[in-house]
Amino acid sequence: MSNLPLSEQQQIRRDSLNEIRKLGINPYPAAEYKTNVFARDINNNFKPEENNFPNVALAGRIMSRRIMGNASFAELMDSSGRIQIYVRRDDICPGEDKTMYNTVFKRLLDIGDIIGIKGHVFKTQTGETTVHVKEFTILSKSLRPLPIVKEKDGVLYDAVTDPEMRYRRRYVDLIINPEVRDVFRKRTRIIQSMRELFNLRGYLEVETPVLQPIPGGAAARPFITHHNTLDIPLYLRIANELYLKRLIVGGYEGVYEFAKDFRNEGMDRNHNPEFTVMEIYVPYKDYIWMMNFTEEIISKAAMDLHGKTDIIYGDKTIDLTPPYNRISMLDAIKEHTGIDISGMDEQELRKTLDGLEVPHTSDMGKGKLIDALFGEKCEHHYVQPTFITDYPAETSPLTKMHRSKPGLTERFELMINGKEIANAYSELNDPIDQLERFQEQLRLSEKGDKEAMFIDLDFVRALEYGMPPTSGMGIGIDRLTMLLTNQPSIQDVLLFPQMKPEVHNQKTEE
């Protein structure tokens, strides 16, 4: 970056920076700048007849300027929004020396610079709420020009829409696209909504290891690293499930974690290699109870965010009001293909998938074949929230066998808008059965399944001490945020999505 030639605008700003310093002004002061109000508070609450903002101090970024001789207007943006400011030469330079206005404000300041201002609020003749500036302080000189964005009647013009730039330089995206900042505020509110509910129930928020000797709790390809001191390979966690269930063994009433998980797999509009998941485990419950609880979590988040449970996503209206529809995976396949696969063996399933032109590979076992069939022919139909229940045992090695349906497990996935939002089980707590399931995963791995689970003998040992009947559930926070904020891509709800590193050539970078 430092070896790249400067653009004309970058050089001009550096020249201005040097002139500011020559005037004895520190363009990056260290002292605290005390503010007493935000732009939004002034815009929403100013009453001219009451003169209720006689002394304000706020700080923000210059977003536009209109220089008009001895008086100028500018627009200042802080974290809450924008407000117009009015700067008059004789107010900020009451003596003979007019340098701060004529030289600094008019010539050396630029759009993007961060300043602090003090003054009082008034209404212009056109009725616009404005801060009449009596004093200003340079807080940070911007050395790169911002993309020019104009706003009129609440509509942004020329906003940066190129995804490559928006995701790679999120800091610029956040400056010039205020609706993007709002998405991430809403993301925080979604997480807060869930925390409030869990804490009200008395469940404990915990932290579990990110670096794990065995990547357990899900079927996924892990990232591998190396610990130099111990001289052992370690894995970035693909799930936190097995550690949270160890805590249930330890006697907690319920535990949950908002966790960063990592999977060394594909990237698309719904997948990022680093993602956020909430997992919760509650003893003495089953997956039927967890369905009801999941409905409560999702509907509460919608209410807390929007004040209602019907939301707009793209061109669809989705109703998140409980109860949600429930259908078994096999019944869903029969409904959308007309084929009953319940009694089929692996060979018959392969022929069925061939006939339906569903892609599959030789290393896929019976469970993955069923999952592929559901994903290709059924998943996209479930726009309104629907629990898909009773998954094959082969794809659910941590789940109790179904109490009345041989070969199936007590598992559900919540589908909304054709995407999985939540995944839950009646947790397997039989240590002998669990070890056998792990060993079956090992056989799948030897067959070529790169997502098969490792055998975690310590987890089996924990189960041997006794884990009460438990239900656990995970919600993908990124996908839930996409849904509740009407965002089409996971990159739009991640502040810094994973991207291929930039390759800088020696061309001028604006």
PAMAR-946237 format. One record per residue (C-alpha): x, z, y. Coordinates in steps of 0.5 Angstrom, whole numbers. Example, Ala and Ser with C-alpha at 12.3 -4.5 7.8 and 13.67 -1.06 7.14 Angstrom:
BEGIN
> px|pz|py
> 25|16|-9
> 27|14|-2
***
This chain:
BEGIN
> px|pz|py
> 0|0|0
> 5|2|5
> 9|-5|4
> 3|-9|6
> 3|-12|12
> -1|-10|18
> -7|-14|20
> -8|-15|28
> -13|-9|28
> -9|-4|24
> -3|-6|29
> -7|-5|35
> -10|2|33
> -3|4|31
> -1|2|38
> -7|6|41
> -4|12|37
> 3|12|40
> 0|12|47
> -5|18|45
> 1|22|43
> 5|20|49
> 0|23|53
> 1|29|50
> -5|29|46
> -5|31|38
> -9|26|35
> -10|30|29
> -10|37|31
> -10|43|26
> -14|48|30
> -22|49|28
> -27|46|32
> -33|50|32
> -40|46|32
> -47|49|33
> -51|44|31
> -52|37|27
> -55|31|30
> -61|31|25
> -63|38|28
> -63|35|36
> -66|29|34
> -72|33|30
> -73|39|35
> -71|37|42
> -76|38|47
> -75|36|54
> -80|40|57
> -76|47|54
> -69|44|55
> -68|48|48
> -61|45|47
> -57|47|54
> -50|48|50
> -49|44|44
> -42|43|40
> -42|37|35
> -37|33|31
> -37|26|28
> -35|19|28
> -36|14|33
> -40|8|30
> -42|4|37
> -40|4|44
> -42|1|50
> -37|1|56
> -40|1|63
> -35|2|68
> -35|9|70
> -41|11|65
> -41|9|58
> -46|10|52
> -44|11|44
> -47|13|38
> -44|19|34
> -45|20|27
> -44|27|23
> -46|29|16
> -53|29|18
> -54|23|22
> -53|19|28
> -54|21|35
> -53|17|42
> -48|21|47
> -47|19|54
> -40|20|57
> -39|20|65
> -32|19|68
> -33|25|73
> -36|30|68
> -30|29|63
> -25|28|69
> -28|33|75
> -21|33|78
> -17|27|81
> -14|25|74
> -18|20|71
> -14|19|65
> -18|22|59
> -24|17|61
> -21|11|64
> -15|11|59
> -17|15|53
> -24|14|52
> -25|7|55
> -19|4|52
> -15|8|46
> -21|10|42
> -24|6|37
> -30|5|33
> -29|10|27
> -25|15|31
> -27|22|30
> -29|27|36
> -32|33|38
> -36|34|44
> -40|39|48
> -45|38|53
> -53|38|54
> -59|34|51
> -63|30|55
> -68|24|54
> -66|17|57
> -71|13|61
> -72|9|55
> -74|16|51
> -68|16|47
> -65|23|45
> -58|23|48
> -52|28|49
> -49|28|56
> -42|30|54
> -38|35|59
> -32|35|54
> -29|31|48
> -23|32|44
> -20|27|39
> -20|30|32
> -18|24|28
> -15|17|30
> -18|12|25
> -12|7|23
> -17|2|20
> -23|-2|22
> -30|0|19
> -34|-6|17
> -39|-7|23
> -46|-5|21
> -51|-5|26
> -58|-1|26
> -64|-3|30
> -71|0|29
> -68|4|23
> -66|-2|19
> -58|-3|18
> -55|-10|19
> -49|-13|16
> -48|-7|11
> -43|-8|6
> -46|-10|-1
> -40|-12|-5
> -40|-8|-11
> -33|-9|-12
> -31|-6|-5
> -37|-1|-5
> -35|3|-12
> -27|2|-10
> -27|5|-3
> -33|9|-4
> -31|13|2
> -32|7|7
> -39|6|3
> -41|13|5
> -39|12|12
> -43|6|13
> -49|6|8
> -53|13|9
> -57|12|4
> -52|12|-1
> -50|19|1
> -57|21|0
> -57|19|-7
> -51|24|-8
> -55|29|-5
> -61|28|-9
> -56|28|-15
> -54|35|-13
> -61|37|-13
> -63|35|-20
> -58|39|-23
> -60|45|-18
> -67|44|-21
> -65|44|-28
> -60|50|-27
> -66|54|-23
> -70|53|-29
> -65|55|-34
> -63|61|-30
> -70|63|-30
> -70|63|-37
> -64|68|-38
> -60|62|-41
> -52|63|-39
> -48|57|-36
> -41|57|-40
> -35|53|-40
> -32|50|-46
> -25|46|-47
> -24|39|-45
> -18|38|-49
> -20|39|-56
> -16|39|-63
> -22|35|-66
> -27|31|-62
> -33|33|-65
> -41|34|-63
> -42|26|-63
> -41|19|-66
> -36|16|-61
> -29|14|-60
> -25|19|-56
> -19|18|-51
> -12|21|-54
> -7|25|-51
> -1|29|-53
> 1|36|-51
> 8|37|-50
> 9|44|-51
> 5|45|-58
> 7|37|-60
> 0|36|-62
> -5|30|-61
> -11|33|-57
> -17|29|-55
> -22|29|-49
> -28|32|-51
> -34|27|-53
> -39|32|-53
> -39|40|-52
> -44|41|-58
> -40|45|-63
> -37|50|-58
> -44|51|-55
> -46|53|-62
> -40|57|-64
> -43|61|-58
> -50|62|-61
> -46|64|-67
> -43|70|-62
> -50|72|-60
> -52|69|-54
> -60|68|-52
> -58|61|-50
> -53|57|-47
> -52|51|-43
> -46|47|-40
> -46|41|-35
> -40|38|-38
> -35|32|-36
> -35|28|-43
> -31|22|-45
> -32|16|-49
> -27|11|-50
> -32|5|-51
> -35|0|-47
> -37|-1|-40
> -43|-4|-37
> -49|-2|-32
> -51|4|-37
> -44|6|-39
> -38|9|-36
> -32|12|-40
> -33|19|-36
> -40|21|-35
> -44|28|-34
> -48|31|-39
> -52|37|-39
> -53|41|-46
> -57|47|-48
> -58|51|-54
> -63|56|-55
> -64|60|-62
> -70|61|-66
> -73|55|-63
> -74|48|-67
> -74|41|-64
> -82|41|-63
> -81|47|-58
> -75|43|-55
> -79|37|-54
> -84|41|-50
> -78|44|-46
> -75|37|-44
> -82|35|-41
> -82|41|-37
> -74|40|-35
> -76|33|-33
> -82|34|-29
> -80|39|-25
> -74|35|-23
> -78|30|-21
> -83|35|-17
> -77|38|-14
> -74|31|-12
> -80|28|-10
> -86|32|-10
> -90|28|-15
> -88|26|-22
> -90|19|-22
> -84|15|-19
> -82|8|-18
> -76|5|-21
> -75|-3|-20
> -82|-6|-20
> -85|-1|-25
> -89|6|-24
> -87|11|-29
> -91|17|-30
> -87|23|-32
> -93|28|-32
> -93|32|-39
> -95|31|-45
> -90|25|-47
> -92|20|-52
> -89|22|-59
> -87|17|-65
> -83|17|-71
> -77|12|-71
> -80|8|-77
> -87|8|-74
> -84|5|-68
> -80|0|-72
> -86|-2|-76
> -90|-3|-70
> -86|-7|-66
> -83|-12|-72
> -89|-11|-77
> -84|-9|-82
> -84|-2|-86
> -77|0|-88
> -78|7|-90
> -77|5|-97
> -71|0|-96
> -64|1|-99
> -58|-1|-95
> -58|-8|-98
> -65|-9|-97
> -64|-7|-89
> -59|-12|-89
> -63|-18|-91
> -69|-15|-86
> -64|-15|-80
> -62|-22|-82
> -69|-25|-82
> -70|-21|-75
> -63|-24|-73
> -61|-17|-71
> -53|-17|-70
> -50|-12|-75
> -43|-11|-79
> -41|-10|-86
> -38|-3|-84
> -45|0|-82
> -49|4|-86
> -56|5|-87
> -57|10|-81
> -53|5|-77
> -57|-1|-79
> -64|2|-78
> -61|4|-71
> -59|-3|-69
> -66|-5|-71
> -69|0|-67
> -64|-2|-61
> -66|-9|-61
> -73|-10|-63
> -76|-3|-60
> -72|1|-55
> -74|-4|-49
> -81|-3|-50
> -81|5|-48
> -82|4|-41
> -86|10|-40
> -83|17|-43
> -83|17|-50
> -80|22|-56
> -77|18|-61
> -77|22|-67
> -74|23|-74
> -68|20|-75
> -64|18|-81
> -59|23|-84
> -53|18|-84
> -54|18|-76
> -55|25|-75
> -50|29|-79
> -51|36|-74
> -58|36|-75
> -63|39|-80
> -66|35|-85
> -74|34|-84
> -78|39|-87
> -83|34|-90
> -80|27|-89
> -74|26|-95
> -68|22|-92
> -70|24|-85
> -68|29|-80
> -71|33|-74
> -68|30|-68
> -71|26|-62
> -69|22|-57
> -73|21|-50
> -74|14|-48
> -75|12|-41
> -75|5|-38
> -72|3|-45
> -66|8|-44
> -64|14|-48
> -65|20|-43
> -64|26|-48
> -62|27|-55
> -64|34|-59
> -64|37|-66
> -67|42|-70
> -59|44|-71
> -56|44|-78
> -54|52|-79
> -53|51|-87
> -45|51|-87
> -45|48|-94
> -50|42|-92
> -46|41|-86
> -39|41|-90
> -42|36|-94
> -45|32|-88
> -38|32|-85
> -35|29|-92
> -40|24|-91
> -37|22|-84
> -30|22|-87
> -33|17|-92
> -36|12|-87
> -29|13|-83
> -25|10|-89
> -30|5|-89
> -28|3|-82
> -33|6|-78
> -29|8|-72
> -34|13|-69
> -35|17|-75
> -34|24|-74
> -28|28|-76
> -29|34|-80
> -29|41|-76
> -27|46|-81
> -27|52|-76
> -34|50|-74
> -36|50|-81
> -33|57|-82
> -37|59|-75
> -43|57|-79
> -41|61|-85
> -42|68|-81
> -49|66|-80
> -52|62|-74
> -60|63|-73
> -65|57|-73
> -63|54|-66
> -65|48|-62
> -60|44|-58
> -61|38|-53
> -57|34|-48
> -59|30|-42
> -55|25|-39
> -54|27|-32
> -52|20|-30
> -58|16|-33
> -63|21|-30
> -60|21|-23
> -61|13|-24
> -68|14|-26
> -70|19|-21
> -66|15|-15
> -68|8|-17
> -61|6|-18
> -60|0|-22
> -53|1|-25
> -49|8|-27
> -44|6|-22
> -49|7|-16
> -50|15|-18
> -42|16|-19
> -38|17|-13
> -32|14|-16
> -34|10|-22
> -28|8|-27
> -25|1|-25
> -19|-4|-27
> -14|-2|-22
> -12|-6|-16
> -7|-11|-16
> -4|-11|-9
> -1|-18|-7
> 3|-19|0
> -3|-21|3
> -6|-18|10
> -11|-12|8
> -16|-11|13
***
